[in-house]
């Protein structure tokens, strides 16, 4: 019974950690999209695909 409880708690903690990381990443992405001074992605239609990537 103890090992089952530990496995469940670890699974829930891992799930919670990934959800929190996803929310933080989503917020950073949305902030970057709203900032007009950031460099454009090489996947953007109006930027050359041979240029320097935005995140490097």
PEMOPE-V178176 format. One record per pair of residues at least 6 apart in sequence whose ideal C-beta (glycine too) atoms are under 6 Angstrom apart, sorted by the first residue. I is the first residue (numbers start at 1). J is the second residue. D is the distance in Angstrom with one decimal. If there is no record, write none. Layout:
I,J,D + I,J,D
//
This chain:
32,38,5.4 + 39,54,4.6 + 40,47,4.3 + 41,54,4.9 + 42,49,5.1 + 42,51,5.8 + 42,53,5.5
//
